[in-house]
Amino acid sequence: MNEVKVFILEDDKDLSEIISYNLRKENYSVKAFHRGADLLKALQEETPDLILLDVMVPDYDGFRIASILKSRPDMKELPIIFITVKDAEEDKLRGFSLGADDYITKPFSIKELMARVKAVLKRTGKIKKEGVFKLGELEIDTQRREVRRGKERIPLTPTEFKILECLLENYARPVSREYLIEVVLQKDVYDRTIDVHVKNLREKLGKEGQAIKTVRGFGYKIEL
């Protein structure tokens, strides 16, 4: 598989260097920018596999940049992760409405950021999925789209499997209902619809279904 290219727009040079260093340790090709205009210029010459986009940069609002990219047919599917201090719900919803694949608020741990980057790259097919997750006595095979308890296969609907896979990829971290709707399912459904899918998923997974926790007023996480 070709080398995965990541662009970073972050005006905090120290943070940009830390992120770049850790991405390179994961064998990603990295280019960092401190001004939105420089990023947009670079995108005329080269298209990365993922952009880490700070919202608050001096010359361009990160939301504006995302809007510009998503309006271009050749950039419409380009994965974007917002990294920002703006943690209000309306900012997160705005980010996802612009087509963001994830939204991480500062301060964050580098380990969490690397996990989020890998999760987005897996979902978008830029890197190979790891294959099998373990959850108690369950084995979840993301390539075969199967869940098994020993030799017993547990049938899930495609929607249920997508939700389970997303929760596993973000293990122990809350995933918002909005994220599940906008990014994972990519469907125009109500929050209540997500709740019904999760309820059915819990029941089908048996005792391991108890690992799916409700995060009040936000969404869900999975953690044994």
DALIN-V408805 format. One record per pair of residues at least 12 apart in sequence whose C-alpha atoms are under 10 Angstrom apart, sorted by the first residue. I is the first residue (numbers start at 1). J is the second residue. If there is no record, write none. Layout:
i={I;I}
j={J;J}
//
This chain:
i={1;1;1;2;2;3;3;3;3;3;3;4;4;4;4;4;4;4;4;4;4;4;5;5;5;5;5;5;5;5;5;5;5;5;5;6;6;6;6;6;6;6;6;6;6;6;6;6;6;6;6;7;7;7;7;7;7;7;7;7;7;7;7;7;7;7;7;7;8;8;8;8;8;8;8;8;8;8;8;8;8;8;8;9;9;9;9;9;9;9;9;9;9;9;9;9;9;9;9;9;9;10;10;10;10;10;10;10;10;10;10;10;10;10;10;10;11;11;11;11;11;11;11;11;11;11;11;12;12;12;12;13;13;13;15;16;16;16;16;17;18;19;19;19;19;19;20;22;22;22;22;23;23;23;23;26;26;28;29;29;30;30;30;31;31;32;32;33;34;34;34;34;35;35;35;35;36;36;36;36;36;36;36;36;36;36;36;36;37;37;37;37;38;39;39;39;40;40;40;43;43;47;47;47;48;48;48;49;49;49;49;49;49;49;49;49;50;50;50;50;50;50;50;50;50;50;50;51;51;51;51;51;51;51;51;52;52;52;52;52;52;52;52;52;52;52;53;53;53;53;53;53;53;53;53;54;54;54;54;54;54;54;54;54;55;55;55;55;55;55;55;56;56;56;56;57;62;62;62;62;63;63;63;63;63;63;64;65;66;66;66;66;66;66;66;66;67;67;67;67;67;68;69;69;70;70;70;71;76;77;77;77;78;78;78;78;79;79;79;79;79;79;79;79;79;79;80;80;80;80;80;80;80;80;80;80;81;81;81;81;81;81;81;81;81;81;81;81;82;82;82;82;82;82;82;82;83;83;83;83;83;83;83;83;84;84;84;84;84;84;85;85;85;85;85;86;86;86;86;87;87;87;87;88;89;91;92;92;92;92;92;93;93;93;96;96;96;96;96;97;97;97;97;98;99;99;100;100;100;101;101;101;101;101;101;101;101;101;101;101;102;102;102;102;102;102;102;103;103;104;112;112;115;115;115;116;116;118;119;119;119;119;119;120;120;120;122;123;123;123;123;123;123;128;129;129;129;130;130;131;131;131;132;132;132;132;133;133;133;133;134;134;134;135;135;135;135;135;135;135;135;135;136;136;136;136;136;136;137;137;137;137;138;138;138;138;138;138;138;138;139;140;140;140;140;140;141;142;142;142;142;145;145;145;145;145;146;147;147;147;148;149;154;154;154;155;155;155;156;156;156;156;157;157;157;158;159;159;159;159;159;159;160;160;160;160;160;160;160;160;160;160;161;161;162;162;162;163;163;163;163;163;163;163;163;163;163;164;164;164;164;164;164;165;166;166;166;166;166;166;167;167;167;167;167;167;168;168;168;168;169;170;170;170;171;171;171;171;172;172;172;172;172;172;172;172;173;173;173;173;173;174;174;174;174;174;174;174;174;174;175;175;175;175;175;175;175;176;176;176;176;176;176;176;177;177;177;177;177;177;177;177;177;177;177;178;178;178;178;178;179;180;180;180;181;181;191;194;195;195;195;198;198;198;198;199;208;208;208;209;209;209;210;210;210;211;211;212}
j={126;127;128;126;127;27;28;29;49;126;127;26;27;28;29;30;48;49;50;121;126;127;23;27;28;29;30;31;46;47;48;49;50;51;126;20;23;24;28;29;30;31;32;47;48;49;50;51;52;79;117;20;29;30;31;32;33;39;42;43;47;48;49;50;51;52;53;80;20;30;31;32;33;34;39;48;50;51;52;53;54;81;83;31;32;33;34;35;36;38;39;51;52;53;54;55;56;57;62;82;83;32;33;34;35;36;52;53;54;55;56;57;58;62;83;84;32;33;34;35;36;54;55;56;57;58;59;33;34;54;57;32;33;34;110;31;32;33;34;32;110;32;52;110;113;114;32;110;111;113;114;110;113;114;117;114;118;49;48;49;48;50;51;48;51;51;52;53;54;57;58;59;57;58;59;60;53;54;55;56;57;58;59;60;61;62;64;65;58;59;60;65;59;51;53;65;65;68;69;69;75;74;75;78;75;78;79;77;78;79;80;121;124;125;126;127;77;78;79;80;81;101;117;120;121;124;126;66;78;79;80;81;82;100;117;79;80;81;82;83;84;102;103;104;113;117;65;66;80;81;82;83;84;100;103;81;82;83;84;85;86;103;104;105;82;83;84;85;86;91;95;83;84;85;86;84;82;83;84;95;82;91;94;95;98;100;98;98;78;80;81;82;95;98;99;100;95;97;98;99;100;98;98;99;98;99;100;98;99;99;100;124;99;100;101;124;99;100;101;102;117;120;121;123;124;126;95;96;98;99;100;101;102;103;117;120;95;96;99;100;101;102;103;104;113;116;117;120;95;96;100;101;102;103;104;105;102;103;104;105;106;107;108;113;103;104;105;106;107;108;104;105;106;107;108;103;104;105;106;103;104;105;106;105;218;103;104;105;176;178;179;178;179;182;178;179;181;182;183;178;179;182;183;182;182;183;179;182;183;116;117;119;120;121;123;124;179;182;183;184;116;117;119;120;175;179;183;116;179;116;170;173;169;170;171;169;170;169;165;166;168;169;170;166;169;183;169;162;165;166;169;183;184;143;141;142;143;142;143;143;144;145;144;145;146;147;147;165;168;169;147;148;168;149;168;205;208;209;211;222;223;224;149;207;208;209;211;224;149;150;207;208;150;152;153;154;205;206;207;208;153;154;161;164;165;168;165;161;162;164;165;157;158;161;162;165;161;161;164;205;205;205;204;205;206;201;204;205;200;201;204;205;197;200;201;185;184;185;194;197;198;201;185;194;196;197;198;199;200;201;202;204;197;201;180;184;185;175;180;181;184;185;194;197;198;201;220;198;201;202;212;221;222;184;179;180;183;184;221;222;180;212;220;221;222;223;212;221;222;223;222;221;222;223;221;222;223;224;211;212;213;220;221;222;223;224;215;220;221;222;223;213;214;215;218;219;220;221;222;223;214;215;218;219;220;221;222;191;215;217;218;219;220;221;190;191;192;193;194;195;215;217;218;219;220;190;191;194;218;219;219;194;219;220;193;194;219;219;214;219;220;212;213;214;220;212;222;223;224;222;223;224;222;223;224;223;224;224}
//
